[in-house]
Amino acid sequence: MSAFLMTTIGRATLKNPVLLASGPAGYGLEYEGLVDLGRVGAVVTKTITFEPRAGNPGRRLQETGGGLLNSIGLENVGAAVFFAEKLPALSEAGISAVVSLGAEDWDDYRRLLEAAGRAAVDIVELNLSCPNVERGGMAIGADPELVALYVRHARDALGEATVIAKLTPNAADIVALALSAEQAGADAVTAINTVVGMDIDVERRRPVFGRVRAGLSGPAIMPIALDAVWRISRAVDIPVIGSGGISSVGDALKFFLAGARAVQVGTALFYDPALPAAIVDALEKDGVPPPLP
Ligand SMILES: Cc1cc2nc3c(=O)[nH]c(=O)nc-3n(C[C@H](O)[C@H](O)[C@H](O)COP(=O)(O)O)c2cc1C
């Protein structure tokens, strides 16, 4: 492990700035053996809600030109199982975790934060931006005032923990969301979550997904993510974590040049699970490029 890659986000120090994005990496250990989890700075775990969720029925994934549409609907084991089984398993394996928290409604969110506080979680990422659920998610994340409310509550409930707000690109102005999160006490922001899209099954003459709209990820969204990181990092003083379409070492370097403090690899894990370690190798060799002026 090289000390010069150590990365500070809020009160937390990660051994390097390469993270696995929430969702594709599950609860982390699913990728043991495929991804060298000991090499990455942290695994951002699948978003949990207070109650377990079965997720959306029907089709959940559809490949598109240069991307992937998903409509998972925040399937997760819920807070009790996550904090009793999933998180301890990661820490026993010596893997740093960023715990992704979602909100179906205010009451669910409040109880989830209490559970996270009891578990003395070090770093959380607030997923205020999921496009695939009826309530919560994007409805909260697209409104700067609601973002501030949810961030402030996490800040107050979690004491010393590092609080990261994950932002949606499906909003009028993502920079306004970032400023709002910063003012409410977020230690960092992650940009971006998936971009809303849809697909149609021509044979069956109906939308592919039961909920019609889904979240687009993968290389197709990288220019949107890069633009968001570029603009946000010029507007806020807190670190920006880049997420969206990273599928090569060169892509990751572009995010650092755009102003990101750290990067997350998501969809690319499905076809190139060695990528996160390859990015760490490249950074160890040549260093993290400083942001462009
Ligand atoms: C199958 C799948 C599931 C996802 N689940 C979550 C999730 O639970 N919470 C979250 O914050 N983001 C989730 N995401 C979004 C990713 O974390 C990431 O922000 C987004 O896909 C863009 O990065 P990528 O193009 O590298 O995948 C999911 C993405 C995919 C493809």
The ligand as an SDF file (V2000), in Angstrom:
LIG
                    3D

 31 33  0  0  0  0  0  0  0  0999 V2000
  -27.3930   -2.5550  -11.3940 C   0  0  0  0  0  0  0  0  0  0  0  0
  -27.1550   -1.2290  -10.7250 C   0  0  0  0  0  0  0  0  0  0  0  0
  -27.6060   -1.0150   -9.4290 C   0  0  0  0  0  0  0  0  0  0  0  0
  -27.3880    0.2040   -8.7920 C   0  0  0  0  0  0  0  0  0  0  0  0
  -27.8070    0.3730   -7.5040 N   0  0  0  0  0  0  0  0  0  0  0  0
  -27.5020    1.5290   -6.8460 C   0  0  0  0  0  0  0  0  0  0  0  0
  -27.8200    1.6910   -5.4640 C   0  0  0  0  0  0  0  0  0  0  0  0
  -28.3480    0.8000   -4.8040 O   0  0  0  0  0  0  0  0  0  0  0  0
  -27.5090    2.8800   -4.8810 N   0  0  0  0  0  0  0  0  0  0  0  0
  -26.8810    3.9030   -5.5540 C   0  0  0  0  0  0  0  0  0  0  0  0
  -26.6000    4.9550   -4.9610 O   0  0  0  0  0  0  0  0  0  0  0  0
  -26.5490    3.7630   -6.8580 N   0  0  0  0  0  0  0  0  0  0  0  0
  -26.8470    2.6080   -7.5090 C   0  0  0  0  0  0  0  0  0  0  0  0
  -26.4770    2.4600   -8.8220 N   0  0  0  0  0  0  0  0  0  0  0  0
  -25.7820    3.5820   -9.5040 C   0  0  0  0  0  0  0  0  0  0  0  0
  -24.2590    3.4030   -9.4580 C   0  0  0  0  0  0  0  0  0  0  0  0
  -23.7720    3.4180   -8.1350 O   0  0  0  0  0  0  0  0  0  0  0  0
  -23.5510    4.5160  -10.2590 C   0  0  0  0  0  0  0  0  0  0  0  0
  -23.7070    5.7590   -9.5840 O   0  0  0  0  0  0  0  0  0  0  0  0
  -24.0830    4.6680  -11.6620 C   0  0  0  0  0  0  0  0  0  0  0  0
  -24.3810    3.4050  -12.2200 O   0  0  0  0  0  0  0  0  0  0  0  0
  -23.0860    5.3870  -12.5800 C   0  0  0  0  0  0  0  0  0  0  0  0
  -21.8300    4.7690  -12.5810 O   0  0  0  0  0  0  0  0  0  0  0  0
  -21.3850    3.5880  -13.6250 P   0  0  0  0  0  0  0  0  0  0  0  0
  -21.7070    4.1060  -15.0040 O   0  0  0  0  0  0  0  0  0  0  0  0
  -19.9340    3.4040  -13.3610 O   0  0  0  0  0  0  0  0  0  0  0  0
  -22.2120    2.4020  -13.2770 O   0  0  0  0  0  0  0  0  0  0  0  0
  -26.7040    1.2460   -9.4820 C   0  0  0  0  0  0  0  0  0  0  0  0
  -26.2510    1.0270  -10.7940 C   0  0  0  0  0  0  0  0  0  0  0  0
  -26.4660   -0.1830  -11.4150 C   0  0  0  0  0  0  0  0  0  0  0  0
  -25.9600   -0.3820  -12.8190 C   0  0  0  0  0  0  0  0  0  0  0  0
  1  2  1  0
  2  3  1  0
  2 30  2  0
  3  4  2  0
  4  5  1  0
  4 28  1  0
  5  6  2  0
  6  7  1  0
  6 13  1  0
  7  8  2  0
  7  9  1  0
  9 10  1  0
 10 11  2  0
 10 12  1  0
 12 13  2  0
 13 14  1  0
 14 15  1  0
 14 28  1  0
 15 16  1  0
 16 17  1  0
 16 18  1  0
 18 19  1  0
 18 20  1  0
 20 21  1  0
 20 22  1  0
 22 23  1  0
 23 24  1  0
 24 25  2  0
 24 26  1  0
 24 27  1  0
 28 29  2  0
 29 30  1  0
 30 31  1  0
M  END
$$$$
